[in-house]
Amino acid sequence: MRDPRQVFGIDRHAVARAFDRASTSYDAAAALQDRVRNELLARLDELKVEPRAVLDLGAGTGHGTRALKRRHPKAVVVAADIAPGMLEQARAQSRWRRRFERVRADAYALPFANGAFDLVFSNLMIQWCDDLDAVFAEIARVLKPGGLLLFSTFGPGTLAELREAWSAGDSSNHVNHFFDPHALGSALMQARLAEPVLDVDRSVAKYPDVMTLMRELKAIGAHNVTQGRARGLTGRSRLAAMTRAYETQRRDGKIPATWEVIHATAWGSEHREDAGFPVETLISPSAIRRRPSP
């Protein structure tokens, strides 16, 4: 039996490539991501924090970063993403009166100093990380004591119909693995992030056919990037078997796709292990600003 880590582990290079390729098509197809981002921003408004430094982790094309800068115009706001194409698209959202910084970064090794941010905001990025302990440890490191972590991610019920349909075609892994709230909560506690609160929202989108769903997933970069994914082209027979299986779920002329979204908050703790990080590679948010021309 294969090690689950080899099957469901995330290929970080594949993540970067997928979102880099999808950067120009992302906005047109990202209706769900827009809705979840707006819900997350509404939760931020309710918390009434006044940060001086904000990190948008997994910023994508920068719409969330722009909204954060609009809400906190006096703060240094940084868009961080693993895909350079996404950051290039985000350039258009950074206006002279609402300018934010853009930094290419992997969530597993953030190039920022300890306690650099009062707020870490992350919309639908955590699901692309398979080592929760590592990513939350990095977030805890760059978050100031008492600072706020606010994020959303997909739960294990996401794309359940697609996962089930693929199982009719072959035994390969075709859909990404998503962590449940218990695993997320445990990892937040392990990182010594305080008072974690998580809740789950489920919605079902309707599509005219399977290929429309598949094209949307491709357009937003949501490819299967697990280590155990099938390599090479998927055979016609397997694709046909998956399509037939999915068609059995058609209701009222549409096929369903479940999206399970987990929203979470946690707070930076006074108790944090700071040793072991390469200080020479870490920068403060204010240091990102360009120097004025002489």
C-alpha positions in Angstrom: 0.0 0.0 0.0 1.4 3.4 -1.0 2.3 6.0 1.7 -0.6 8.5 1.8 1.9 11.3 1.8 3.2 10.1 -1.6 -0.4 10.0 -2.9 -1.9 13.2 -1.5 1.3 15.2 -0.9 1.2 18.5 -2.8 3.7 19.1 -5.6 4.7 22.7 -4.9 6.3 23.2 -8.3 3.1 22.0 -9.9 1.1 24.5 -7.8 3.3 27.4 -9.0 3.1 26.3 -12.6 -0.7 25.8 -12.6 -1.4 29.2 -11.2 1.2 30.9 -13.3 -0.5 29.4 -16.4 -4.0 30.4 -15.1 -3.1 33.9 -14.2 -4.6 35.5 -17.3 -7.8 33.5 -17.2 -8.3 33.4 -13.5 -10.5 36.4 -12.9 -13.0 35.6 -15.5 -13.7 32.1 -14.0 -13.2 32.9 -10.2 -16.8 33.7 -9.2 -16.6 31.3 -6.2 -13.3 32.7 -5.1 -14.7 36.3 -5.4 -17.7 35.3 -3.2 -15.6 33.7 -0.5 -13.1 36.6 -0.5 -16.0 39.1 0.0 -17.3 36.9 2.9 -13.9 36.9 4.5 -13.5 40.6 4.1 -16.9 41.1 5.7 -15.7 39.0 8.7 -12.7 41.3 8.9 -14.9 44.3 9.1 -16.7 42.8 12.1 -13.4 42.3 13.9 -12.6 46.0 13.7 -8.8 45.6 13.7 -6.5 48.5 12.8 -3.3 46.9 11.5 -0.2 48.8 10.5 1.2 45.9 8.4 -0.9 43.4 6.4 0.0 40.3 4.5 -2.3 38.9 1.8 -0.9 35.3 1.6 -1.7 33.7 -1.7 -2.9 37.0 -3.1 -3.5 35.7 -6.6 -4.5 38.6 -8.9 -4.6 41.1 -6.1 -8.3 41.9 -5.8 -8.2 41.0 -2.1 -5.0 43.0 -1.5 -6.6 46.1 -3.1 -9.6 45.7 -0.8 -7.3 45.4 2.2 -5.4 48.5 1.2 -8.7 50.4 0.7 -9.8 49.4 4.2 -6.4 50.2 5.8 -4.9 53.0 3.7 -2.3 53.9 6.2 -1.0 50.3 6.5 1.8 48.7 4.6 0.0 46.0 2.6 1.9 43.1 0.9 0.6 40.7 -1.7 2.6 37.4 -1.5 2.1 34.6 -4.0 4.0 31.6 -5.2 3.2 32.3 -8.9 4.9 35.2 -10.6 2.1 35.4 -13.2 -0.4 36.1 -10.5 1.7 38.9 -9.1 2.1 40.4 -12.5 -1.7 40.5 -12.9 -1.9 42.0 -9.4 0.1 45.0 -10.6 -3.1 46.3 -12.2 -4.8 46.4 -8.8 -2.0 48.5 -7.2 -2.9 52.1 -7.8 -0.9 55.2 -6.9 -3.3 56.2 -4.1 -3.8 52.6 -2.9 -0.4 51.2 -3.7 0.6 47.8 -2.2 3.8 45.7 -2.4 4.1 42.5 -4.4 6.5 39.7 -3.2 6.9 36.2 -4.7 7.0 33.8 -1.7 6.3 30.2 -0.7 4.1 29.9 2.3 6.5 27.4 3.7 9.4 29.9 3.8 8.1 33.4 4.1 10.8 36.0 3.5 9.7 38.3 6.3 11.0 39.1 9.7 9.5 37.7 12.9 6.4 39.5 14.0 6.3 41.6 10.8 2.5 41.7 10.4 -0.5 42.7 12.5 -2.8 40.9 10.1 -2.3 37.8 7.9 -5.2 37.4 5.4 -5.4 34.3 3.2 -8.3 33.5 0.9 -8.4 29.9 -0.5 -4.7 29.3 -0.4 -4.2 26.8 2.6 -5.6 23.9 0.6 -2.5 24.1 -1.7 -0.3 23.2 1.4 0.0 19.6 2.6 2.1 20.3 5.6 -0.2 22.3 7.9 2.3 22.4 10.8 4.9 24.0 8.5 2.7 26.7 7.0 1.0 27.7 10.3 4.4 27.8 12.0 5.5 30.3 9.4 2.4 32.3 9.7 2.7 32.3 13.5 6.3 33.5 13.1 5.6 36.5 11.0 2.4 37.4 13.0 2.8 39.8 15.8 1.7 38.7 19.3 -2.0 39.6 19.4 -2.1 39.9 15.6 -4.9 38.4 13.6 -4.9 35.4 11.2 -8.0 35.3 9.0 -8.3 32.6 6.3 -10.5 30.5 4.2 -9.8 27.1 2.7 -11.7 24.2 1.1 -12.9 21.3 3.2 -13.0 17.6 2.4 -16.5 17.7 1.0 -15.3 19.9 -1.9 -15.8 18.3 -5.3 -17.1 15.1 -3.7 -19.1 14.3 -6.8 -16.1 14.6 -9.1 -14.0 12.4 -6.8 -16.7 9.8 -6.7 -17.2 9.9 -10.5 -13.4 9.4 -11.1 -13.4 6.4 -8.9 -15.6 4.7 -11.5 -12.9 5.2 -14.2 -9.7 4.1 -12.4 -7.9 3.9 -9.0 -5.6 6.9 -9.6 -6.0 10.1 -7.5 -7.7 12.8 -9.6 -8.9 15.3 -7.0 -6.8 17.2 -4.5 -7.0 16.2 -0.8 -8.6 18.8 1.5 -8.1 19.0 5.3 -11.1 18.8 7.7 -11.7 21.4 10.5 -10.3 19.1 13.1 -6.9 18.8 11.3 -6.8 22.6 10.7 -7.7 23.3 14.4 -5.0 20.9 15.7 -2.4 22.5 13.4 -3.3 26.0 14.5 -2.9 24.9 18.2 0.4 23.2 17.3 1.7 26.5 15.9 0.6 28.2 19.2 -1.9 30.4 17.4 -4.4 31.4 20.0 -8.2 31.0 20.2 -8.8 29.4 16.8 -12.4 29.5 15.6 -13.5 27.6 12.5 -16.9 27.3 10.8 -18.0 25.5 7.6 -20.2 26.7 4.8 -21.4 24.3 2.0 -22.8 25.4 -1.4 -23.6 23.4 -4.5 -22.9 24.9 -7.9 -24.7 23.7 -11.0 -23.1 23.0 -14.4 -24.5 22.0 -17.7 -22.0 19.2 -18.2 -18.8 17.8 -16.8 -16.5 19.4 -19.3 -17.8 22.9 -18.3 -16.8 22.1 -14.7 -13.4 20.8 -15.8 -12.7 23.9 -17.9 -13.6 26.1 -15.0 -11.2 24.2 -12.7 -8.4 24.6 -15.3 -9.1 28.3 -15.8 -8.6 29.0 -12.1 -5.5 26.8 -11.8 -7.3 24.2 -9.7 -5.6 21.2 -11.2 -4.9 18.0 -9.4 -1.4 18.7 -8.0 -1.0 15.7 -5.6 2.0 13.5 -5.9 -0.2 10.5 -6.6 -1.9 12.1 -9.6 -2.0 10.2 -12.9 0.8 11.3 -15.1 0.4 12.0 -18.8 -2.9 12.3 -20.7 -6.0 10.7 -19.3 -7.3 8.0 -21.6 -10.5 8.5 -23.5 -12.0 5.4 -21.9 -11.3 6.6 -18.4 -12.6 10.0 -19.1 -15.8 8.5 -20.6 -16.3 6.3 -17.6 -16.0 9.3 -15.3 -18.4 11.3 -17.4 -21.0 8.5 -17.4 -20.7 8.1 -13.6 -21.1 11.9 -13.1 -24.1 12.0 -15.4 -26.0 9.7 -12.9 -26.0 12.7 -10.5 -27.7 15.0 -13.0 -30.8 16.7 -11.5 -33.1 19.2 -13.2 -30.8 19.3 -16.3 -27.6 20.2 -14.3 -24.8 18.3 -12.7 -23.8 19.4 -9.1 -20.4 20.3 -7.7 -20.2 20.7 -3.9 -17.9 23.4 -2.5 -17.2 23.2 1.2 -15.6 26.3 2.6 -13.9 26.6 6.0 -13.5 30.0 7.5 -11.1 30.4 10.4 -9.6 33.0 12.7 -6.8 32.8 15.2 -4.5 35.2 17.1 -0.8 35.6 17.4 0.6 34.3 20.7 3.2 35.7 23.0 4.8 32.2 23.1 6.6 31.5 19.9 9.8 29.7 19.0 11.9 32.1 17.0 15.1 30.0 16.6 16.1 28.2 13.5 15.1 30.8 10.8 17.7 32.4 8.6 17.7 36.0 9.7 19.8 37.2 6.7 16.9 36.4 4.3 14.2 38.0 6.3 12.8 41.5 5.6 10.4 43.8 7.2 7.3 45.1 5.3 8.5 48.7 5.3 11.8 47.6 3.7 9.9 46.5 0.6 9.1 50.1 -0.3 11.0 51.5 -3.2 13.5 54.2 -2.4 12.7 57.6 -3.9 14.7 58.6 -6.9 17.6 60.9 -6.2 
